[in-house]
């Protein structure tokens, strides 16, 4: 029965929009997640196919509405648009819509690539446009949980294959031959028998008159026939990015626009008692200043003072003159120091058993060796380089947004609840986000912009300073793990116990976002006796999903502790780690969410091989390995470090072996992996968010530093080619990196790091 | 309030009725509508706001507009000679597909351009040292270094 703990969803935090809705509006949450009965996928594709025959499609591009209507009919010729994603124009232009928010994960490039592959067109002939937000036509549109890839893999292939099938049918009708005798080839339909070919452009008008086939009936290309997927394809926005074109949320400019800040209480959930509004209104450039009540709902609208000015700088200057008397009666008064003390005390004692497999006490009683290790890690900020911001314009009874968000479909529900504007009167334009990492899953900034724009007769760009961004994040939750492991007489890992602490949201009593800890997170199914004891502490400090939620922190604990146990057993870590997976098999329900030990074994062995596992290193150098399965991806990483006598750590090389099924875009995929490794080193070096009296102390990149170029390691990636469906890459490369590096530091120095960041133990990343 | 004249990307621009303490960053973004230069930290810590002042990289978030009165400022919008002739760094950035979110990249390229102007064939450590003031939250450092080498004509040298 020991496999039971592996049969549940290993990515518990994946349904972010559902959580976002704060359990107050479950219908909105379901719809945002896309699993409401509003329109099954099949029906959705059919309907949009019908609509595409005569519907004018309006695409949004970089925040500017660009109607395609003018090009829809040219001289009696028709644009072929069998669904919401594809337009093939008689002049040969092929337009593919990118449905999901781009925040640096490359989704604006690789989702259209899936369509282009099945459509069978040269990538160079494709123009990618950012789609509008429309869940009826595009289904769920969000960027979270590395879900864009698995969710869209089938529907987008269908979108492309439906169009290709119809073009083949059009050519078959034109030539009076059977569709089965024709094939598509890079923008043409060809008849292999006689060599005749006709371009998609020339077929567009004819194809537009045909019935759209059921998406379930069309056939996909064989993977061996892929011409585009898996190649190194640069991002579609690159030409605009390198020339400084306005792509990001912060870049949006509208005629007559004003600039605003919303000053919130430093202590979370503090309210405004009174403020010197008249003084602020007299500041240069200030247009208005007023109190925003807020609804004090986690993730929505915090109370504060809005200052509206003619420029960002004047709004920032006026903020300095603002004096607010805060009502902190319901605000957080928490301090990280006090919480730590309480957590240390609690986790030193037995706690309620959350999960148990086997008999941990028996494992302890019969152990040859018992090892204890206390692990702790801090809160973290997301620190998107583009500070939170949002542009909103209340005009003609409609609230229109240009929002750098990961969950654009969730804005309407929240804003409707706050301001009473009907959801259908809320329009969200997609703009590029300067980094996501989970921060922009929560739309507090959009709620703020709406609250200000509702009162101002002009478009409003709401801007957060870096300091505001760091003080009002939804943080990666800190953690405490009092670990105990047992080695039996045969040298095997016989038991593992985590006496841990779960912070619960004081509002709803559930684990904070990214804060649930389960036995399945250990990912060592061969351990016969496992026990999770979980104390609880209610928390007001807002927590959020932070790149690979839960996994980003607990992978370090468990993958470090397994190394500790291997060391205690006097065993080779690689061999010991492989032993924990057991035989190659697929656990649980054998879905992509269930742990597949074969894939774990393969990436672990591949990383070890490429990472020269077992090869001798010089004095002061060390090599460490770690594995983790998260967000459907299997990753093993080997780190090599050099540590000098002053505990300066140089991460020399990180080798990554990845099984993400089929790799969609080699460039984008490698970018995500390289970035995840850098991010892991960045966080472990010296990042820590602390708070006193409910207010965060760190303010900017001087006291919350990010890794800089001289500290980057060499990163090498090996993609294992497997037949599994592709999985997202925004997250899964992060979790194993930290443990691989601290395990390497142990090998180099004999010092076990059990506290994050490693600066706490006197280590410094150089 | 003051009137400031700046030569931006070779064009004389006048900004009237501006607080002379306004950082050049916000003068560019809010007053001149040139939003390629980015706001990251406001304290010269991240480099996202890097522009050239008389050819040298500076942090526009920490430079008051009064300090650049009458001077030559180059922004990312003016890094290319013209639309058909991009700067070698811009070409290399696209070739290596450097950007992830891309938010820091204008500052990275402006800083790199300043480096190449004084050191046309930088080594890895020259690049690391020169670029250490520019944060990339997404972690594209490996590609930035490669792209600078490519732009410098160092071939595949790393």
Interface residues (C-beta under 8 A of the other chain):
Chain A: X103 X104 X105 X106 X232 X233 X234 X235 X237 X238 X239 X241 X242 X243 X244 X245 X246 X247 X248 X250 X251 X253 X259 X284 X285 X311 X312 X313 X314 X317 X383 X384 X385 X386 X387 X432 X433 X434 X435 X436 X437 X463 X465 X466 X467 X667 X668 X671 X672 X674 X675 X676 X677 X678 X679 X682 X700 X701 X702 X706 X707 X708 X709 X710 X712 X714 X715
Chain B: X1 X19 X22 X23 X26 X29 X30 X31 X33 X34 X35 X36 X37 X38 X39 X40 X41 X42 X43 X45 X46 X48 X75 X76 X77 X79 X80 X83 X86 X89 X90 X93 X94 X95 X97 X99 X100 X101 X102 X103 X104 X105 X106 X109 X125 X127 X128 X129 X131 X132 X133 X134 X135 X136 X137 X138 X139 X140 X141 X142 X143 X144 X145
